[in-house]
Amino acid sequence: MCCWTGMMFITMISVHGVASSVTISPSLQGNRLTGKIPEVIGLMQALAVLDLSENELVGPIPPILGNLSYTGKLYLHGNKLTGPIPPELGNMSKLSYLQLNGNQLVGGIPAELGKLEQLFELNLANNNLEGPIPHNISSCTALNQFNVYGNRLSGSIPRGFQSLESLTYLDLSSNNFLGPVPAAIGDLEHLLTLDMSFNNLSGHMPEELGQLQNIASLILNNNNLRGEIPDQLTNCLSLATLNVSYNNLSGIVPPIGNFSRFSPDSQVTNVGFFIFPPPWSGPPKLVILHMDMAIHTYEDIMRITENMSEKYIIGYGASSTVYKCILKNSRPIAIKRIYTQQPHNFREFETELETVGSIRHRNLVSLHGYALTPYGNLLFYDYMENGSLWDLLHGPAKKVKLDWETRLKIAIGAAQGLAYLHHDCNPRIIHRDVKSSNILLDENFEAHLSDFGIAKSIPTAKTHASTYVLGTIGYIDPEYARTSRLNEKSDVYSFGVVLLELLTGKKAVDNESNLHQLILAKADDNTVMEAVDPEVSVTCMDLTHVRKTFQLALLCTKRYPSERPTMHEVARVLISLLPAPPAKASAALPKTIDYARFVIDKGQTQLNAQQLHPQVDNSSSDAQWFVRFREVISKNTH
């Protein structure tokens, strides 16, 4: 990874100068920048975007940044910035995105931010902010997303939120807000997610919440709400996630959307996912994240599986046992029972589960719910008919032979799932443990990534081949292992190893033999094709596609993260290797990448990296790799 120093950064800024008439958008995201933000940046009137996120910057946010009146996006999240939020930021009249989350900012939210009429997203989460939310935030009428999760904010929730008619995402969770849930929230007709959990809110749930016809996620758990769940919530036909646990609610469960399968006399206090004390002090708590399980209670699950009998076991993981359970509607699900008891940080663990449960993509395994109990934690997932990719490649009873086209399809699906986590989720998600056993296959052999987003919360059994660095031996990015710095490119490295497994049929690590090192050695000898799995050789109509996939795998596993492609690029390259689809289906495929251009660009990145890191002596084999496979790079890849 490129590592800019503070001095290099200031030099770059001074090159552009104050009087530059060219619109510039420097992005220095994730470059390990240290030191303070130079005040000279505030003189760069031509800045359209300033992205200094995911670095190690310290000190205060310079008030002079308020002079950037043409800047539309300011990303300072993921640093170690301290001090208050400068009121001068309210002078950035063109600002549409302001992300200051994940720092150590203190003080209050400046009322001056209410002057930002074009503000679309305001993210102040995970800081140490105090005091109330300024009432004039309601003047930001273009606001679409507002997130102050994980601060120390207090006071009542402003009634003026009703003026934010464009709001789709509102997260006020994990603060110290008091008072009622404002009835005016019901006027936000475009609201999709409302999270006010882990506060000190009191009073009744307002019946006006039933006006939120587009609401998909309503999270009010861990407050002091009382009374009944309003019948008006039956109008919320899009509601997929409802969590009002750990309150003082009572009465019957209204037939809310997909909850309609509850019998009319079901009492809230008897329905597991609504009301239960913490799992270590009373009955187990079942949280339903998606409503195809809403008819079930924890007792139902235990009865169906005969108290998690061994006869329902379908597999073992590094930290869990997996069971198969047939629900009342005859749908099978997989239940993962975590070996450990309660996580050290229960709130963090539960928040991550709810985040993962809200994510939907055709190549990700859906988390439908979880149960936190004194006897272990249960996660409820989609059941995958064909097990894991590891089972099919390396299992003792290989039931199916995987031809080349099926393997390519699996690689594409897994790549698209990872690309979604890296580039389309907000906040982005790093998988942390990409491996063939975490790629599950449905009845059509379509790939579904599992265990994303929660690996850091689940301790691994000591007997498993894992390290204190998160991941599994054979798949761990060596740069991450060396520095303990994790980013998306660590997942890219692990995915490259999975590609090598698909190509060779060999395990990532087998009898102390490392697959990646083996392929590097064969690339040096120009004998890499000798490692191809026979099932690939006899079913692939064009072995140049296999060579290109080898090349892509080695790009993914380059030593320096900055030299590796993104998962979007990986997916597009793999799609370019598919046979030409029927005309009517081609429009549905993502745009492919010019393969020759891709490799040339990566070759230039490699050359730049060699200049930045002259001490590295293994670059010759990489250069030879490009030369030896030059003939397979098509100039017209479609």
Residue pairs with C-beta under 8 A, 6 or more apart in sequence:
1 30
1 31
1 32
1 479
1 485
1 487
1 489
1 560
1 561
1 562
2 31
2 562
2 612
3 31
3 32
4 28
4 31
4 32
4 33
5 33
5 34
6 33
6 34
6 35
6 36
6 38
9 28
9 33
9 38
10 38
10 40
12 26
13 38
13 40
13 41
13 44
14 40
16 22
16 24
16 44
16 46
18 43
18 44
18 45
20 44
20 45
20 46
21 46
22 46
23 46
23 48
23 70
24 44
24 46
24 47
24 48
25 47
25 48
25 49
25 51
26 47
26 49
26 50
26 51
27 49
27 51
28 51
28 52
28 55
29 51
29 52
29 53
29 54
29 55
29 75
30 53
30 54
30 55
30 487
31 55
32 55
32 56
32 485
33 52
33 55
33 56
33 57
34 55
34 56
34 57
34 58
35 57
35 58
35 59
36 57
36 58
36 59
36 60
36 62
37 52
37 57
37 59
37 61
37 62
37 65
37 76
37 81
38 62
39 62
39 64
41 47
41 50
41 62
41 64
41 65
41 68
42 62
42 64
42 65
42 66
42 67
42 68
43 64
43 67
44 68
45 67
45 68
45 69
45 70
46 70
47 68
47 70
47 71
48 70
48 71
48 72
48 73
49 71
49 72
49 73
49 75
50 65
50 68
50 71
50 73
50 74
50 75
51 73
51 75
52 75
52 76
52 79
53 75
53 76
53 77
53 78
53 79
53 99
54 77
54 78
54 79
54 487
55 78
55 79
56 79
56 80
57 76
57 79
57 80
57 81
58 79
58 80
58 81
58 82
59 81
59 82
59 83
60 81
60 82
60 83
60 84
60 86
61 76
61 81
61 83
61 85
61 86
61 89
61 100
61 105
62 86
63 86
63 87
63 88
64 88
65 74
65 86
65 88
65 89
65 92
66 86
66 87
66 88
66 89
66 90
66 91
66 92
67 88
67 91
68 74
68 92
69 91
69 92
69 93
69 94
70 94
71 92
71 94
71 95
72 94
72 95
72 96
72 97
72 118
73 95
73 96
73 97
74 89
74 92
74 95
74 97
74 98
74 99
75 97
75 99
76 99
76 100
76 103
77 99
77 100
77 101
77 102
77 103
77 123
78 101
78 102
78 103
79 102
79 103
80 103
80 104
81 100
81 103
81 104
81 105
82 103
82 104
82 105
82 106
83 105
83 106
83 107
84 105
84 106
84 107
84 108
84 110
85 100
85 105
85 107
85 109
85 110
85 113
85 124
85 129
86 110
87 110
87 111
87 112
88 112
89 95
89 98
89 110
89 112
89 113
90 110
90 112
90 113
90 114
90 115
90 116
91 112
91 115
92 116
93 115
93 116
93 117
93 118
94 118
95 116
95 118
95 119
96 118
96 119
96 120
96 121
96 142
97 119
97 120
97 121
98 113
98 116
98 119
98 121
98 122
98 123
99 121
99 123
100 123
100 124
100 127
101 123
101 124
101 125
101 126
101 127
101 147
102 125
102 126
102 127
103 126
103 127
104 127
104 128
105 124
105 127
105 128
105 129
106 127
106 128
106 129
106 130
107 129
107 130
107 131
108 129
108 130
108 131
108 132
108 134
109 124
109 129
109 131
109 133
109 134
109 137
109 148
109 153
110 134
111 134
111 136
113 119
113 122
113 134
113 137
113 140
114 134
114 136
114 137
114 138
114 139
114 140
115 139
116 140
117 139
117 140
117 141
117 142
118 142
119 140
119 142
119 143
120 142
120 143
120 144
120 145
121 143
121 144
121 145
121 146
122 137
122 140
122 143
122 145
122 146
122 147
123 145
123 147
124 147
124 148
124 151
125 147
125 148
125 149
125 150
125 151
125 171
126 149
126 150
126 151
127 150
127 151
128 151
128 152
129 148
129 151
129 152
129 153
130 151
130 152
130 153
130 154
131 153
131 154
131 155
132 153
132 154
132 155
132 156
132 158
133 148
133 153
133 155
133 157
133 158
134 158
135 158
135 160
136 160
137 143
137 146
137 158
137 160
138 158
138 160
138 161
138 162
138 163
138 164
139 163
140 164
141 163
141 164
141 165
141 166
142 166
143 164
143 166
143 167
144 166
144 167
144 168
144 169
145 167
145 168
145 169
146 164
146 167
146 169
146 170
146 171
147 169
147 171
148 171
148 172
148 175
149 171
149 172
149 173
149 174
149 175
149 195
150 173
150 174
150 175
151 174
151 175
152 175
152 176
153 172
153 175
153 176
153 177
154 175
154 176
154 177
154 178
155 177
155 178
155 179
156 177
156 178
156 179
156 180
156 182
157 172
157 177
157 179
157 181
157 182
157 185
157 196
157 201
158 182
159 182
159 184
160 184
161 167
161 170
161 182
161 184
161 185
161 188
162 182
162 184
162 185
162 187
162 188
164 188
165 187
165 188
165 189
165 190
166 190
167 188
167 190
167 191
168 190
168 191
168 192
168 193
169 191
169 192
169 193
170 185
170 188
170 191
170 193
170 194
170 195
171 193
171 195
172 195
172 196
172 199
173 195
173 196
173 197
173 198
173 199
173 219
174 197
174 198
174 199
174 347
175 198
175 199
176 199
176 200
177 196
177 199
177 200
177 201
178 199
178 200
178 201
178 202
179 201
179 202
179 203
180 201
180 202
180 203
180 204
180 206
181 196
181 201
181 203
181 205
181 206
181 209
181 220
181 225
182 206
183 206
183 207
183 208
184 208
185 191
185 194
185 206
185 208
185 209
185 212
186 206
186 208
186 209
186 210
186 211
186 212
187 208
187 211
188 212
189 211
189 212
189 213
189 214
190 214
191 212
191 214
191 215
192 214
192 215
192 216
192 217
193 215
193 216
193 217
193 219
193 358
194 212
194 215
194 217
194 218
194 219
195 217
195 219
196 219
196 220
196 223
197 219
197 220
197 221
197 222
197 223
197 243
198 221
198 222
198 223
198 347
199 222
199 223
200 223
200 224
201 220
201 223
201 224
201 225
202 223
202 224
202 225
202 226
203 225
203 226
203 227
204 225
204 226
204 227
204 228
204 230
205 220
205 225
205 227
205 228
205 229
205 230
205 244
205 249
206 230
207 230
207 231
207 232
208 232
209 215
209 218
209 230
209 232
209 233
209 236
210 230
210 231
210 232
210 233
210 234
210 235
210 236
211 232
211 235
212 218
212 236
213 235
213 236
213 237
213 238
214 238
215 236
215 238
215 239
216 238
216 239
216 240
216 241
217 239
217 240
217 241
217 358
218 233
218 236
218 239
218 241
218 242
218 243
218 244
219 241
219 242
219 243
219 354
220 243
220 244
220 247
221 243
221 244
221 245
221 246
221 247
222 245
222 246
222 247
223 246
223 247
224 247
224 248
225 244
225 247
225 248
225 249
226 247
226 248
226 249
226 250
227 249
227 250
227 251
228 249
228 250
228 251
228 252
228 268
229 244
229 249
229 251
229 253
229 254
229 256
229 268
229 274
230 254
231 254
233 239
233 242
233 254
233 256
234 254
234 255
234 256
234 257
236 256
236 257
237 257
238 257
239 256
239 257
239 258
239 291
240 258
240 289
240 290
240 291
241 289
241 290
241 354
241 357
241 358
242 256
242 259
242 288
243 273
243 287
243 354
244 274
244 275
245 273
245 274
245 275
245 276
245 285
245 287
246 275
246 276
246 277
246 278
247 275
249 268
249 274
249 275
250 267
250 268
250 269
251 267
251 268
252 264
252 265
252 266
252 267
252 268
253 259
253 262
253 266
253 267
253 268
253 271
253 274
255 262
255 264
257 291
258 291
258 292
258 294
259 291
259 294
261 294
261 295
262 271
262 294
262 295
268 274
268 275
269 275
270 297
271 297
272 283
272 284
272 285
272 286
272 297
272 298
272 299
272 371
273 285
273 286
273 287
273 288
273 294
273 297
273 369
276 282
276 283
276 284
276 285
276 286
277 283
277 285
278 285
278 346
279 285
279 342
279 372
279 373
279 374
280 342
280 374
283 298
284 298
284 371
284 372
284 373
284 374
284 375
285 298
285 371
285 372
285 373
286 296
286 297
286 298
286 301
286 369
286 370
286 371
287 350
287 353
287 354
287 369
287 370
287 371
287 372
288 294
288 296
288 368
288 369
289 353
289 354
289 357
289 358
289 367
289 368
289 369
289 370
290 357
290 366
290 368
290 369
292 327
292 329
292 331
292 368
293 327
293 333
293 368
293 369
293 380
295 328
295 329
296 327
296 328
298 371
298 373
300 328
301 325
301 335
301 371
301 378
301 380
302 308
304 325
304 326
304 327
305 312
305 323
305 325
305 335
306 312
308 323
308 335
308 337
312 323
312 324
312 325
313 321
313 322
313 323
314 322
314 323
314 324
314 334
314 387
315 321
315 322
315 387
315 388
315 391
316 322
317 336
317 437
317 451
318 460
318 461
318 464
318 466
318 472
319 338
319 339
319 340
319 458
319 459
319 460
319 461
319 464
320 336
320 337
320 338
320 339
320 379
320 458
321 336
321 337
321 339
322 334
322 335
322 336
322 337
323 334
323 335
323 336
323 337
324 332
324 333
324 334
324 335
324 383
325 332
325 333
325 334
325 335
326 332
327 333
332 383
333 368
333 380
333 381
333 382
333 383
334 380
334 381
334 382
334 383
334 384
335 378
335 379
335 380
335 381
336 378
336 379
336 381
337 376
337 377
337 378
338 376
338 377
338 378
338 379
338 458
339 376
339 459
339 461
340 376
340 377
340 458
340 459
341 374
341 376
341 377
342 372
342 377
343 349
343 377
343 457
343 458
345 457
346 372
348 457
349 454
349 457
350 372
352 453
352 454
352 456
352 457
353 367
353 370
353 379
353 454
355 429
355 453
356 367
356 429
356 452
356 453
356 454
357 366
357 367
357 368
357 369
357 370
359 421
359 425
359 429
359 452
359 453
360 366
361 416
361 417
361 420
362 413
362 416
362 446
362 448
363 413
363 414
363 416
363 417
363 420
363 446
363 447
363 448
363 449
364 417
364 420
364 421
364 448
364 449
364 450
364 452
365 381
365 382
365 384
365 440
365 448
365 449
365 450
365 451
366 381
366 382
367 379
367 380
367 381
368 380
368 381
368 382
369 380
370 377
370 378
370 379
370 380
371 377
371 378
371 380
381 450
382 448
384 440
384 441
384 442
384 448
385 441
385 442
385 443
386 392
386 400
386 440
386 441
386 442
386 443
386 445
387 395
387 440
387 441
388 436
388 437
388 438
388 439
388 440
388 441
389 410
389 436
389 437
389 439
389 440
389 441
389 447
389 498
389 501
389 502
390 435
390 436
390 437
390 439
391 437
392 398
392 399
392 400
392 402
392 441
393 402
393 436
393 501
393 502
393 505
393 507
394 436
394 505
394 507
401 535
402 410
402 445
402 502
402 535
403 535
403 536
403 539
404 535
404 536
404 539
404 540
404 545
404 546
405 539
405 579
406 445
407 502
407 503
407 536
408 545
408 549
408 574
408 577
408 578
409 445
409 446
409 447
410 439
410 441
410 445
410 446
410 447
410 502
411 447
411 498
411 499
411 502
411 549
411 574
412 447
412 571
412 574
412 575
412 578
413 446
413 447
413 448
414 434
414 439
414 447
414 449
414 495
414 498
415 495
415 567
415 570
415 571
415 574
416 571
416 590
417 447
417 448
417 449
417 452
418 431
418 434
418 449
418 491
418 492
418 495
418 567
418 570
419 566
419 567
419 568
419 570
419 571
421 428
421 429
421 430
421 431
421 449
421 452
421 453
421 491
422 428
422 429
422 430
422 488
422 491
422 566
422 567
422 568
423 566
423 567
423 568
428 488
429 452
429 453
430 486
430 487
430 488
430 490
430 491
431 438
431 449
431 451
431 452
431 453
431 455
431 491
431 494
432 455
432 456
432 470
432 471
432 486
432 490
432 491
433 451
433 455
433 470
433 471
433 472
433 475
433 494
434 449
434 475
434 491
434 494
434 495
434 498
435 472
435 474
435 475
435 494
435 497
435 498
435 508
436 498
436 501
436 508
438 449
438 450
438 451
439 447
439 448
439 449
439 450
439 498
440 447
440 448
440 449
440 450
441 447
441 448
442 448
455 470
456 470
460 466
464 472
465 472
465 473
465 474
465 509
466 472
466 473
467 473
467 476
467 481
469 476
469 480
469 481
469 484
470 486
471 477
471 480
471 490
471 494
472 508
473 508
473 509
474 497
474 507
474 508
474 509
474 514
474 515
474 516
475 493
475 494
475 497
475 498
475 508
476 490
476 493
476 494
477 489
477 490
477 493
477 494
477 561
478 493
478 559
479 485
479 490
479 493
479 559
479 560
479 561
480 486
480 490
480 493
487 561
488 566
488 567
489 561
489 562
489 564
490 561
491 567
492 556
492 561
492 564
492 565
492 566
492 567
492 570
493 556
493 557
493 561
493 564
495 556
495 567
495 570
496 516
496 552
496 553
496 554
496 555
496 556
496 557
496 564
497 508
497 515
497 516
497 553
497 557
499 549
499 552
499 553
499 556
500 506
500 508
500 515
500 516
500 519
500 550
500 553
500 557
501 507
501 508
501 515
502 549
503 531
503 532
503 533
503 536
503 546
503 549
503 550
503 553
504 515
504 519
504 531
504 532
504 533
505 533
505 535
505 536
506 515
506 518
506 531
506 533
507 515
508 514
508 515
508 516
509 515
516 557
518 531
519 528
519 531
519 550
519 553
519 554
520 554
520 621
522 528
522 530
522 531
523 550
523 554
523 621
523 624
523 625
523 628
524 621
524 624
526 628
528 547
528 550
529 543
529 546
529 547
529 550
532 543
532 546
536 546
537 543
537 546
540 546
544 632
544 634
545 577
547 629
547 632
548 573
548 577
548 595
548 629
548 632
548 633
549 574
549 577
550 629
551 599
551 625
551 629
551 632
552 565
552 570
552 573
552 574
554 622
554 625
555 563
555 564
555 565
555 599
555 602
556 564
556 565
556 570
557 564
558 564
558 606
558 622
559 616
559 618
560 609
560 613
562 605
562 609
563 602
563 605
563 606
563 609
565 573
565 598
565 602
569 593
569 598
571 590
572 590
572 591
572 592
572 593
573 592
573 593
573 595
573 598
575 589
575 590
575 592
576 592
576 593
576 595
576 637
576 638
578 589
580 586
580 638
581 589
592 637
592 638
593 637
594 637
595 633
595 634
595 637
596 633
596 634
596 635
596 637
599 626
599 633
603 626
606 619
606 622
606 623
609 619
610 616
610 619
